[in-house]
Amino acid sequence: MLEIAFRRAKSVAILDLSGNIDIDCAVFIEKVGWCLENGYLDILCNFENVNLVDYAGLSVLAIAYKDVINHKGNI
């Protein structure tokens, strides 16, 4: 299970991720969407405590990336 802690540094949203990024990580897409809705167009993801990213997890990351790019943000 992926856990996400949110913090910010000025106008940058920092997402501290811990656990596995896999098919059950819709929470990551939701958290990125929440950041965008709240005006955070620059998002930094800390993967220090991520144990595994599988092929489905790569799709999750790609969906989040596309969402940020569509909002003219950076991730």
MARPARO-873872 format. One line per 8 residues: number of its first residue (from 1); their letters; for each residue x, y, z of C-alpha. Coordinates in steps of 0.1 Angstrom, whole numbers. Layout:
# MARPARO-873872
NUM	A	X:Y:Z  ...
***
This chain:
# MARPARO-873872
1	MLEIAFRR	0:0:0  13:35:-9  13:62:17  17:98:7  26:126:30  21:162:17  43:191:26  52:223:8
9	AKSVAILD	81:246:3  69:280:-9  48:272:-40  61:237:-45  41:207:-33  63:179:-20  48:144:-19  68:119:2
17	LSGNIDID	59:85:-10  64:52:9  54:17:0  48:2:-34  36:19:-66  14:-6:-83  -22:-11:-97  -37:-1:-64
25	CAVFIEKV	-22:34:-64  -51:55:-76  -45:75:-44  -14:89:-61  -34:102:-91  -59:117:-67  -33:134:-46  -16:149:-77
33	GWCLENGY	-51:161:-88  -57:177:-54  -24:195:-56  -33:209:-91  -68:219:-79  -52:238:-50  -28:258:-71  3:237:-68
41	LDILCNFE	16:235:-104  51:224:-93  51:190:-77  82:172:-64  79:135:-56  102:119:-31  107:82:-40  133:76:-12
49	NVNLVDYA	110:51:6  94:35:-24  101:-2:-24  87:-13:-58  74:2:-90  58:-24:-112  45:-22:-148  10:-10:-136
57	GLSVLAIA	27:15:-113  45:30:-144  10:36:-159  -1:54:-127  30:76:-129  23:83:-166  -13:93:-159  -2:117:-131
65	YKDVINHK	25:131:-154  0:138:-182  -24:154:-158  3:178:-146  15:186:-181  -21:193:-192  -23:219:-164  10:234:-176
73	GNI	28:223:-144  60:205:-136  65:172:-118
***
